[in-house]
């Protein structure tokens, strides 16, 4: 029995470590390189570093959490027209096809 306990402990630790490593996701391949100008008045540019954006969605929310825009056809340089936006802080999210947030941030609109 004393010999069996260390063997079972090693097996249990190996199983836990293996499952933890299997659940890790690889680092995202899409990255927002920069967004400008911030604060913005009439438009804002987002530049992405990626080989393909077809599986990603870009969303902008106002300060109370209401979705203002969702863009599914993202280009390496995406421009958002802010003429219909009110003054305030907005949150952006880049999500993958599973809905997982890849990157997020905030920008300010001043008028």
C-alpha distances in whole Angstrom, upper triangle without the diagonal:
4,5,5,7,9,10,11,13,15,15,16,19,20,21,23,25,26,27,29,31,32,33,36,39,41,44,47,50,53,54,57,59,61,63,67,69,67,69,70,74,74,72,68,67,63,62,59,58,56,57,57,57,58,54,55,56,58,59,61,60,63,62,61,59,61,61,64,64,61,62,61,63,62,64,63,65,66,68,68,72,71,75,73,71,71,71,68,64,62,59,58,55,54,52,50,51,48,49,47,49,49,51,54,56,59,63,66,69,72,76
4,6,6,7,9,11,12,14,15,16,18,19,21,22,24,25,27,28,30,31,33,35,38,41,43,46,49,52,53,56,57,60,62,65,68,66,67,69,73,74,71,67,66,62,61,58,57,55,56,56,57,57,54,54,56,58,58,60,60,62,61,60,58,61,61,64,64,61,62,60,63,61,63,62,64,65,68,68,71,71,74,73,70,71,70,67,63,61,58,57,54,54,51,50,51,48,49,47,48,48,51,53,55,58,62,65,68,71,75
4,6,6,7,9,11,12,13,15,16,17,19,21,22,23,25,27,28,29,31,33,37,39,41,45,47,50,51,54,56,59,61,64,67,65,67,68,72,73,70,66,65,61,60,57,55,53,54,54,55,56,52,53,55,57,57,59,59,62,61,60,58,61,60,63,63,60,61,59,61,60,61,60,63,63,66,66,70,70,73,72,70,70,70,66,63,61,57,56,53,52,50,49,49,46,48,45,47,47,49,52,54,58,61,64,68,71,74
4,6,5,6,9,10,11,12,14,15,17,18,20,21,23,24,26,27,29,31,35,37,40,43,45,48,50,53,54,57,59,63,65,63,65,67,70,71,68,64,63,59,58,55,53,52,52,52,53,53,50,50,52,54,55,57,57,59,59,58,56,58,58,61,60,58,58,56,59,58,59,58,61,61,64,64,68,68,71,70,67,68,68,64,61,59,55,54,51,50,48,46,47,44,45,43,45,45,47,50,52,56,59,62,66,69,72
4,5,5,6,9,10,11,12,14,15,16,18,20,21,23,24,26,27,29,33,35,38,41,44,47,48,51,52,55,57,60,62,61,62,64,67,68,65,62,61,57,56,53,51,50,51,51,51,52,48,49,51,52,53,55,54,57,56,55,53,55,55,58,58,56,56,55,57,56,58,57,59,59,62,62,65,65,69,67,65,65,65,61,58,56,53,52,49,48,46,45,45,42,43,41,43,43,45,47,50,53,57,60,63,66,70
4,5,5,6,9,10,11,12,14,15,16,18,20,21,23,24,26,28,31,33,36,39,42,45,46,49,50,53,55,58,61,59,61,62,66,67,64,60,59,55,54,51,49,48,49,49,50,50,47,47,49,51,52,54,54,56,55,55,52,55,55,58,57,55,55,54,56,54,56,55,57,58,61,61,64,64,68,66,64,64,64,60,57,55,51,51,48,47,45,43,44,41,43,40,42,41,44,46,48,52,55,58,62,65,68
4,5,5,6,9,10,11,12,14,15,17,19,20,21,23,25,27,30,32,35,38,41,44,45,48,50,52,55,58,60,59,61,62,66,66,63,60,58,55,53,50,48,47,47,48,48,49,45,46,48,50,51,53,53,56,55,55,52,55,54,57,56,54,54,52,54,53,55,54,56,57,60,60,64,64,67,66,64,64,64,61,57,55,51,50,47,46,44,42,43,40,41,39,41,41,43,46,48,52,55,58,62,65,68
4,5,5,6,9,10,11,12,14,15,17,18,20,21,23,25,29,31,34,37,40,42,44,47,48,51,53,57,59,57,59,61,64,65,62,58,57,53,52,49,47,46,46,46,47,47,44,44,46,48,49,51,51,53,53,52,50,52,51,55,54,51,52,50,52,51,53,52,55,55,58,58,62,62,65,64,61,62,62,58,55,53,49,48,45,44,42,40,41,37,39,37,39,39,41,44,46,50,53,57,60,63,66
4,5,5,6,9,10,11,12,14,16,17,18,20,22,23,27,29,32,35,38,40,41,44,46,49,51,54,56,55,56,58,61,62,59,56,55,51,50,47,45,44,45,45,45,46,43,43,45,46,47,49,49,51,50,50,48,50,50,53,52,50,50,49,51,50,52,50,53,53,56,56,60,59,63,62,59,60,59,56,52,50,47,46,43,42,40,39,39,36,38,35,37,37,39,41,44,47,51,54,57,60,64
4,5,5,6,9,10,11,12,14,15,16,18,20,22,25,27,30,33,36,39,40,43,44,47,49,53,55,54,56,57,61,61,58,55,53,50,48,45,43,42,43,43,44,44,41,42,44,45,46,48,48,51,50,50,48,50,49,52,52,49,49,48,50,48,50,49,51,52,55,55,59,59,62,61,59,60,59,56,52,50,46,45,42,41,39,37,38,36,37,34,36,36,38,40,43,47,50,53,57,60,63
4,6,5,6,9,10,11,12,14,16,17,19,21,24,26,29,32,35,38,39,42,44,47,49,53,55,54,55,57,60,61,58,54,53,49,48,44,43,41,41,42,42,43,39,40,42,44,45,47,47,50,50,49,47,49,48,51,50,48,48,46,48,47,49,48,50,51,54,54,58,58,61,60,58,59,59,55,52,50,46,45,41,40,38,36,36,34,35,33,35,35,37,40,43,46,50,53,56,60,63
4,5,5,6,9,10,11,12,14,15,17,19,23,25,28,31,34,36,38,41,43,45,47,51,53,51,53,55,58,58,56,52,51,47,46,43,41,40,41,41,41,41,38,38,40,42,43,45,45,47,47,46,44,46,46,49,48,45,46,44,47,45,47,46,49,49,52,52,55,56,59,58,55,56,56,52,49,47,43,42,39,38,36,34,35,32,33,31,33,33,35,38,40,44,47,51,54,57,60
4,5,5,6,8,10,11,12,14,16,17,21,23,26,29,32,34,35,38,40,43,45,48,51,49,51,52,56,56,54,50,49,45,44,41,39,38,39,39,39,40,37,37,39,40,41,43,43,46,45,45,43,45,44,47,47,44,45,43,45,44,45,44,47,47,50,50,54,54,57,56,54,54,54,51,47,45,41,40,37,36,34,33,34,31,32,29,31,31,33,36,38,42,45,48,52,55,58
4,6,5,6,9,10,11,12,14,16,20,21,24,27,30,33,34,37,39,42,44,48,50,49,51,52,56,56,53,50,48,44,43,39,38,36,37,37,38,38,35,36,38,40,41,43,43,46,46,46,43,45,44,47,46,44,44,42,44,42,44,43,46,46,49,50,53,53,57,56,54,55,54,51,47,45,41,40,37,36,33,32,32,30,31,29,31,30,33,35,38,42,45,49,52,55,58
4,6,5,6,9,10,11,13,15,18,21,24,27,29,32,34,37,39,41,44,47,50,48,50,51,54,55,52,48,47,43,42,39,37,35,36,36,36,37,33,34,36,38,39,41,42,44,44,44,41,43,42,45,44,41,42,40,42,41,43,42,45,45,48,48,52,52,55,54,52,53,53,50,46,44,40,39,35,34,31,30,30,27,29,27,29,29,32,34,37,41,44,48,51,54,57
4,5,5,6,9,10,11,13,17,19,22,25,28,30,32,35,37,39,41,45,47,45,47,48,52,52,49,46,45,41,40,37,35,34,35,35,35,35,32,32,34,36,37,39,39,42,41,41,38,40,40,43,42,39,40,38,41,39,41,40,43,43,46,46,49,49,53,52,49,50,50,47,43,41,37,36,33,32,29,28,29,26,27,25,27,27,29,31,34,38,41,45,48,51,54
4,6,5,6,9,10,11,15,17,20,23,26,28,29,33,34,37,39,43,45,44,46,47,50,51,48,44,43,39,38,35,33,32,33,33,33,34,31,31,33,35,36,38,38,41,41,41,38,40,40,42,41,39,39,38,39,38,40,38,41,41,44,45,48,48,52,51,48,50,49,46,42,40,36,35,32,31,29,27,28,26,27,24,26,25,28,30,33,37,40,43,47,50,53
4,5,5,6,9,10,14,16,19,22,24,27,29,32,34,37,39,43,45,44,46,47,51,51,48,44,42,39,37,34,32,31,31,31,32,32,29,30,32,34,35,38,38,41,41,41,38,40,39,42,41,38,38,36,38,37,38,37,40,40,44,44,48,48,52,51,48,50,50,46,43,40,37,35,32,30,28,26,27,24,26,23,25,25,28,30,33,37,40,44,47,50,54
4,5,5,6,9,12,15,18,21,24,26,28,31,33,36,38,41,44,42,44,45,49,49,46,42,41,37,36,33,31,30,30,30,30,31,27,28,30,32,33,35,36,39,39,38,35,37,36,39,38,35,36,34,36,35,37,36,39,39,42,42,45,46,49,48,46,47,47,44,40,38,34,33,29,28,25,24,24,21,23,21,23,23,26,28,31,35,39,42,45,48,52
4,5,5,7,11,13,16,19,22,24,25,28,30,33,35,39,41,39,41,43,46,46,43,40,38,35,34,31,29,28,29,29,29,30,26,26,28,30,31,33,33,36,36,36,33,35,34,37,36,34,34,33,35,33,35,34,37,37,40,40,43,44,47,46,44,45,45,41,38,35,32,30,27,26,24,22,23,21,22,19,21,21,23,26,29,32,36,39,42,45,49
4,5,6,9,11,14,17,19,22,24,27,29,32,34,38,40,39,41,42,45,46,43,39,37,34,32,29,27,26,27,27,27,28,25,25,28,29,31,33,34,37,37,37,34,36,35,38,36,34,33,32,33,32,33,32,35,36,39,39,43,43,47,46,44,45,45,42,38,36,32,30,27,25,23,21,23,20,22,19,21,20,22,25,28,32,35,39,42,45,49
4,6,8,10,14,16,19,22,24,27,29,32,34,38,40,39,41,42,45,45,42,39,37,33,32,28,27,25,25,25,26,26,23,24,26,28,30,32,33,36,37,37,34,35,34,37,35,32,32,30,32,31,32,31,34,35,38,38,42,43,46,45,43,45,45,42,38,36,32,30,26,24,22,20,20,18,20,18,20,19,22,25,29,32,36,39,42,46,49
4,6,10,13,15,18,20,22,25,27,30,32,35,38,37,39,39,43,43,40,36,35,31,30,27,26,24,25,24,24,25,21,21,24,25,27,29,30,33,33,33,30,32,30,33,32,29,29,28,30,29,30,30,32,33,35,36,39,40,43,42,40,41,41,38,35,32,28,27,23,22,19,17,18,15,17,15,17,17,20,22,26,29,33,36,39,42,46
4,7,9,12,15,17,19,22,24,27,29,32,35,34,36,37,40,40,37,34,32,28,27,24,23,21,22,22,22,23,20,20,22,24,25,28,29,32,32,32,29,31,30,32,31,28,28,26,28,27,28,27,30,30,33,34,37,38,41,40,38,40,40,37,33,30,27,25,21,20,18,16,18,15,17,14,15,14,17,20,23,27,30,34,37,40,43
4,6,8,11,14,16,19,21,24,26,30,32,31,34,34,37,37,34,31,29,25,24,21,19,18,19,18,18,19,16,16,19,20,22,25,26,29,30,31,27,29,27,29,28,25,25,23,25,23,25,24,26,27,30,30,34,35,38,38,36,37,37,34,31,28,24,22,19,16,14,13,14,13,14,11,13,11,14,18,21,25,28,32,34,38,41
4,6,9,12,13,17,19,22,24,28,31,30,33,33,37,37,33,30,27,23,22,18,17,15,16,16,17,18,16,16,19,20,22,25,27,30,31,32,29,30,28,30,28,25,24,23,24,22,23,22,24,25,28,29,33,34,38,37,35,37,37,35,31,28,25,22,19,16,15,13,15,14,16,13,13,11,14,18,21,25,27,31,34,37,40
4,6,9,10,14,15,18,21,25,27,27,29,30,33,33,30,26,24,20,19,15,14,13,14,15,15,18,15,15,17,18,21,23,25,28,29,30,27,29,26,28,26,24,23,21,22,20,21,19,22,23,26,27,30,31,35,35,33,35,34,32,28,26,22,20,16,14,13,12,15,15,16,12,12,9,11,15,18,22,24,28,31,34,37
4,6,7,11,13,16,18,22,25,25,27,27,31,30,27,23,21,17,16,12,11,10,12,12,12,14,12,11,14,15,17,20,22,25,26,28,25,26,24,25,23,20,19,18,18,16,17,16,18,19,22,23,27,28,32,32,30,32,32,29,26,23,20,17,14,11,10,9,12,13,13,11,10,7,9,13,16,19,22,26,28,32,35
4,7,10,12,15,18,21,24,24,27,27,30,30,26,23,20,16,14,10,8,6,8,9,10,12,11,11,14,15,18,21,23,27,28,30,27,28,25,26,23,20,19,17,17,15,15,13,16,17,21,23,26,28,31,32,30,33,33,30,27,24,21,18,15,12,12,10,13,15,15,13,13,9,11,14,17,21,23,26,29,32,35
4,7,9,12,14,18,21,21,24,24,27,26,22,19,16,12,11,7,6,5,8,8,8,11,10,9,11,12,15,17,20,23,25,27,24,25,22,22,20,17,15,14,14,11,12,10,13,14,17,19,23,24,28,28,26,29,29,27,24,21,18,15,12,9,10,9,12,14,14,13,11,8,8,12,14,18,19,23,25,28,31
4,6,9,11,15,18,18,21,21,24,24,20,17,14,10,9,6,5,7,10,11,10,14,13,11,13,12,15,16,19,22,23,26,23,24,21,22,19,18,16,16,16,13,13,10,12,13,16,18,21,22,26,27,25,27,27,25,21,19,16,13,11,9,11,12,15,17,16,14,12,8,7,10,12,15,17,20,23,26,29
4,6,8,11,14,14,17,17,20,20,17,13,11,7,6,4,6,9,13,13,11,15,15,12,12,11,13,14,17,19,21,24,21,22,20,19,17,16,15,15,15,12,12,9,10,11,13,14,18,19,23,24,22,24,23,21,18,16,14,11,10,8,12,13,17,19,17,15,12,10,7,9,10,12,13,17,19,22,25
4,7,10,13,14,17,17,21,21,17,14,11,8,6,5,6,10,13,14,14,17,18,15,16,14,16,17,20,22,23,26,24,25,23,22,20,19,18,18,18,14,13,10,10,12,14,16,19,20,24,25,23,25,25,23,20,18,16,14,14,12,15,17,20,22,21,19,16,13,11,12,12,14,14,18,20,23,25
4,7,10,10,13,14,17,17,14,11,8,6,6,7,9,13,16,17,16,19,20,17,17,14,16,16,18,20,21,24,23,24,22,20,19,19,17,19,18,15,14,11,10,11,12,14,17,17,21,23,21,22,21,20,17,16,15,13,13,13,17,19,22,24,22,20,17,15,12,12,11,12,11,14,16,19,22
4,7,7,10,10,13,14,11,7,5,4,6,9,12,15,18,19,17,20,20,17,16,13,14,13,16,17,18,22,20,21,19,18,16,17,16,18,17,14,13,12,9,9,9,11,13,14,17,19,17,19,18,17,14,13,12,11,13,13,17,19,22,24,22,21,17,16,12,11,10,10,9,11,13,16,18
3,5,8,7,11,11,9,6,5,7,9,12,15,18,21,22,20,23,24,20,19,16,16,15,17,18,19,23,22,22,21,19,18,19,18,20,20,16,16,14,11,11,10,11,13,13,16,18,16,18,16,16,14,14,14,13,16,16,20,23,26,28,25,24,21,19,16,15,12,11,9,10,11,13,16
4,6,5,8,10,8,6,7,9,12,15,18,21,24,24,22,25,26,23,21,18,18,16,18,18,19,22,22,23,21,19,18,20,19,22,22,19,18,17,13,13,11,11,12,12,15,17,15,16,15,14,13,13,15,14,17,18,22,25,28,30,27,26,23,22,18,16,14,12,9,9,10,11,13
3,5,9,11,10,8,9,11,13,16,19,22,26,26,23,26,27,23,21,18,17,15,16,15,16,20,20,21,20,18,18,20,20,23,23,20,20,19,16,15,13,13,14,12,15,17,14,15,13,12,10,11,12,13,16,18,22,25,28,29,26,25,22,21,17,15,12,9,6,6,8,9,12
4,7,10,10,9,11,13,16,19,22,25,28,28,26,28,29,25,23,19,18,15,16,15,15,19,19,20,20,17,18,20,21,24,24,22,22,21,18,17,14,13,14,11,14,16,13,13,10,10,9,11,13,14,17,20,23,26,29,31,28,27,23,23,19,16,13,10,6,5,6,6,10
4,6,6,6,9,12,15,18,22,24,28,27,24,27,27,24,22,18,17,14,15,14,16,19,19,19,18,16,16,19,19,22,22,20,20,19,16,14,12,10,10,8,11,13,11,11,10,10,10,11,13,14,17,19,23,26,29,30,27,27,24,23,20,17,14,11,8,6,5,6,8
4,6,8,12,15,18,21,25,27,30,29,26,29,30,26,23,20,19,16,17,15,17,20,21,20,19,16,17,20,20,23,23,21,22,22,18,16,13,11,9,7,8,11,9,10,9,11,12,13,16,16,20,22,25,28,31,32,29,30,26,26,23,20,18,14,11,9,6,5,6
4,7,11,14,17,20,24,26,29,28,25,27,28,25,22,19,18,15,17,16,18,21,21,20,19,15,15,18,18,21,21,19,19,20,16,14,10,9,6,5,6,9,9,11,11,13,14,14,17,17,20,21,25,28,29,32,29,29,26,26,23,21,19,16,13,11,8,9,8
4,7,10,13,17,20,22,25,24,21,23,24,21,19,16,15,13,15,15,18,21,20,19,17,14,13,16,15,18,18,16,16,16,13,10,7,6,5,5,7,10,10,12,13,14,14,13,15,14,17,18,22,24,26,29,26,26,23,23,20,18,16,14,11,11,9,11,11
4,7,10,13,17,19,22,21,19,21,22,19,17,13,13,12,14,15,17,20,19,19,17,14,13,15,14,17,17,14,14,14,10,8,6,5,7,7,11,13,11,14,14,14,13,12,13,12,14,15,19,22,24,26,24,24,20,20,17,15,13,12,9,10,9,12,13
4,7,10,13,16,19,18,16,19,20,17,16,13,14,13,16,17,20,23,21,21,18,16,14,15,13,16,15,12,11,10,7,6,5,7,9,11,14,16,15,17,17,17,16,14,14,12,14,14,18,20,22,25,23,23,20,18,16,15,13,13,11,13,13,15,17
4,7,10,13,16,15,13,16,17,14,13,10,12,12,15,17,19,22,20,20,18,16,14,14,12,14,13,10,9,8,6,5,6,8,12,13,17,18,17,19,19,18,16,14,13,10,12,11,14,17,19,22,20,19,16,15,12,12,11,12,11,14,15,18,20
4,7,10,13,13,12,15,16,14,14,12,14,15,19,21,23,26,24,24,21,19,17,16,14,15,14,10,8,6,5,6,9,11,15,17,20,22,20,23,23,22,20,17,16,13,13,12,15,17,19,22,21,20,17,15,13,13,13,15,14,17,18,21,23
4,6,9,10,9,12,13,11,12,11,14,16,19,22,24,26,24,24,21,20,18,16,14,14,13,9,8,5,6,8,11,14,17,19,23,24,23,25,25,24,21,19,17,13,13,10,13,14,17,19,18,17,15,12,11,12,14,16,16,19,21,24,26
4,7,9,9,13,14,13,14,14,17,19,22,25,27,29,27,27,24,24,21,19,17,16,15,12,10,7,9,12,15,18,21,23,27,28,26,29,29,27,24,22,20,16,15,12,14,15,17,20,19,18,16,13,12,15,16,18,19,23,24,27,30
4,6,7,10,11,11,13,14,18,20,23,26,28,30,28,28,25,24,22,19,16,15,14,11,10,7,11,13,17,19,23,25,28,29,28,31,31,29,27,24,21,18,16,12,14,13,15,18,18,17,16,12,13,16,18,21,22,25,27,30,32
4,7,10,11,12,15,16,20,23,26,29,31,33,30,30,27,27,24,21,18,16,14,12,11,9,13,15,19,21,25,27,30,31,31,34,34,33,30,27,24,21,19,15,16,14,16,19,19,19,18,15,16,19,21,24,25,28,30,33,35
4,6,8,9,12,14,17,20,24,27,30,31,28,28,24,24,21,18,15,12,11,9,9,9,12,14,17,20,23,26,29,29,29,32,33,31,29,25,23,19,17,13,13,12,13,16,17,17,17,14,16,18,21,23,24,28,29,32,34
4,6,6,8,10,14,17,20,24,26,28,25,24,21,20,17,14,11,9,8,6,7,8,11,11,15,17,20,22,26,26,25,28,29,28,26,22,20,16,14,10,10,9,10,14,14,15,14,12,13,16,18,20,22,25,26,29,31
4,6,8,11,15,18,21,25,28,29,25,24,21,21,17,14,11,8,7,7,9,11,14,13,17,18,21,24,27,26,26,30,31,30,27,24,22,18,15,12,11,9,9,13,14,15,15,14,16,18,21,23,24,27,28,31,33
4,7,10,14,17,20,24,26,27,24,23,20,20,17,14,11,8,9,9,12,13,16,15,19,19,23,25,28,27,27,30,31,29,27,23,20,17,14,10,9,6,5,9,10,11,12,12,14,16,20,22,24,27,28,32,34
4,7,10,14,17,20,23,24,20,20,16,17,14,11,9,7,8,7,10,12,14,13,16,16,20,22,25,24,23,26,27,26,23,19,17,13,10,7,6,4,6,9,9,10,10,9,11,13,16,18,20,23,24,28,30
4,7,10,13,17,20,20,17,16,13,13,10,7,6,5,8,7,11,13,14,12,14,14,17,19,22,21,20,23,24,23,20,16,14,11,8,6,5,6,7,10,8,10,10,10,11,12,14,16,18,21,22,25,27
4,7,10,14,17,18,15,14,11,11,8,6,5,6,9,7,10,12,12,10,12,11,14,15,18,18,17,19,20,19,17,13,11,7,6,5,6,9,11,13,11,12,10,10,10,9,11,13,14,17,18,21,24
4,7,10,13,14,11,10,7,8,6,4,6,9,11,11,14,15,15,12,13,11,14,14,17,16,14,17,18,16,14,10,8,6,5,7,8,11,13,14,11,12,10,12,11,9,11,11,13,15,16,20,22
4,7,10,12,9,9,6,6,5,7,9,12,14,13,16,17,16,13,12,10,12,11,14,13,11,13,14,13,10,7,6,4,6,9,11,15,16,18,14,15,12,14,12,10,10,9,10,12,12,16,18
4,7,8,5,5,4,5,7,9,12,15,18,17,20,21,20,16,16,13,14,13,15,13,11,12,13,11,9,6,5,6,8,12,13,17,18,19,15,16,14,16,14,11,11,9,10,12,12,16,18
4,6,5,6,7,6,10,12,15,18,21,20,22,23,22,19,17,14,15,12,14,12,9,9,10,8,7,5,6,9,12,15,17,21,22,23,19,19,17,19,17,13,12,10,10,10,10,13,15
4,6,8,10,10,13,16,19,22,24,23,25,26,24,21,20,17,18,15,17,15,12,10,10,7,6,6,7,11,13,17,19,23,24,24,21,21,18,20,18,14,12,10,11,10,11,14,16
4,6,9,11,14,16,20,22,25,25,27,28,27,24,23,20,20,17,19,16,13,12,13,10,10,9,10,13,15,18,20,23,25,24,20,21,19,21,19,16,15,13,14,14,15,17,19
4,6,9,12,13,17,19,22,22,25,26,25,22,21,18,19,17,19,17,14,14,15,12,11,9,8,11,12,15,16,19,21,20,17,17,15,18,17,14,13,12,14,15,16,19,21
4,6,9,11,15,18,21,21,24,25,24,21,20,17,17,16,17,14,12,13,15,13,12,10,10,11,13,16,16,20,20,20,17,18,17,19,18,15,15,14,15,16,16,19,20
4,6,7,11,14,17,17,20,22,21,18,17,14,15,14,16,13,12,13,15,14,13,10,9,10,11,13,14,17,18,18,15,16,15,17,16,14,14,14,15,16,16,19,20
4,7,10,14,16,16,19,21,19,16,15,11,12,11,12,10,8,11,13,13,12,9,10,10,12,14,15,18,19,20,17,19,17,19,17,15,15,13,13,14,13,16,17
4,7,10,12,12,15,18,16,13,12,9,10,11,13,11,10,13,16,15,14,11,11,9,11,12,13,16,17,18,16,17,16,17,16,14,15,14,14,15,15,18,19
4,7,9,10,13,16,15,12,13,11,13,14,16,14,14,17,19,18,17,13,12,10,9,10,11,13,13,15,13,15,14,15,15,14,15,15,16,18,18,21,22
4,6,6,10,13,12,9,11,10,12,14,17,16,16,19,21,20,19,15,14,11,11,10,11,12,13,15,13,15,14,15,15,14,16,16,17,19,19,22,24
4,6,9,12,13,11,13,13,16,18,20,20,20,23,25,24,22,18,17,13,12,10,10,10,10,13,12,15,14,14,15,16,18,19,20,22,22,26,27
4,7,10,11,9,12,12,15,18,20,20,21,24,26,26,24,20,19,15,14,12,13,13,13,16,16,17,17,16,17,18,20,21,21,23,23,26,28
4,7,8,6,10,11,14,17,20,20,20,23,25,24,22,19,17,13,12,10,11,12,13,16,15,16,15,14,14,15,17,18,18,21,21,25,26
4,5,6,9,12,15,18,21,22,21,25,26,25,24,20,19,16,15,13,14,15,16,19,19,19,18,16,16,17,18,19,19,22,22,25,27
4,6,10,13,16,19,22,23,23,26,26,26,24,21,19,16,15,13,15,15,17,21,20,20,18,16,15,16,17,19,19,22,22,25,27
4,7,10,13,16,19,21,20,23,24,23,21,19,18,15,15,14,16,18,20,23,22,21,19,17,16,16,17,17,17,19,19,22,24
4,7,10,13,16,17,17,20,21,21,19,16,16,13,13,12,15,17,18,21,20,20,18,17,15,15,15,16,15,17,17,20,21
4,7,9,12,14,14,17,18,18,17,15,15,13,15,14,17,19,21,24,22,23,20,19,17,16,16,15,13,15,14,17,18
4,6,9,10,10,14,15,15,15,12,13,11,14,14,17,20,21,24,21,22,20,19,17,16,15,14,12,13,12,15,15
4,6,8,8,12,13,15,15,13,15,14,17,18,20,23,24,27,24,25,23,23,21,19,18,16,13,13,11,13,13
4,6,5,8,10,11,12,11,14,13,17,18,21,24,26,28,25,26,23,23,21,18,17,14,11,11,8,10,10
4,6,8,10,13,15,14,17,17,20,22,24,27,29,31,28,29,26,27,25,22,20,18,15,13,10,11,10
4,7,10,12,14,13,16,16,19,21,24,27,28,29,26,28,25,26,24,22,20,18,15,14,11,12,11
4,7,8,10,9,13,14,17,19,22,25,27,28,25,26,23,24,22,19,17,14,12,10,8,9,9
4,6,9,10,13,15,19,22,24,28,29,30,27,28,25,26,24,20,18,15,12,10,7,8,8
4,7,9,13,15,19,22,25,29,31,32,28,28,25,26,23,20,17,13,11,8,5,5,6
4,7,10,13,17,20,23,27,29,29,26,26,23,24,21,17,14,10,9,6,5,7,9
4,7,10,14,17,20,23,26,26,23,22,19,20,17,13,10,7,6,4,6,9,12
4,7,10,14,16,20,22,23,19,19,16,17,14,11,9,5,5,6,8,11,14
4,7,10,13,17,19,20,16,16,12,14,11,7,6,4,7,9,11,15,18
4,7,10,13,16,17,14,13,10,11,8,5,5,6,8,11,13,16,19
4,6,10,13,13,10,10,6,8,6,4,7,9,11,15,17,20,23
4,7,10,11,9,8,6,6,5,6,9,12,14,17,19,23,25
4,7,8,5,5,4,5,7,9,12,15,17,21,22,26,29
4,5,5,6,7,7,10,12,16,18,21,24,26,30,32
4,5,7,10,10,13,15,19,21,24,27,28,32,34
4,6,9,10,14,16,19,22,25,28,29,33,36
4,6,9,12,13,16,19,21,25,26,30,32
4,6,9,11,15,18,21,24,26,30,32
4,6,7,11,14,17,20,23,26,29
4,7,11,14,17,21,23,27,30
4,7,11,14,17,20,23,27
4,7,10,14,17,20,23
4,7,11,14,17,20
4,7,10,13,17
4,7,10,13
4,6,10
4,7
4
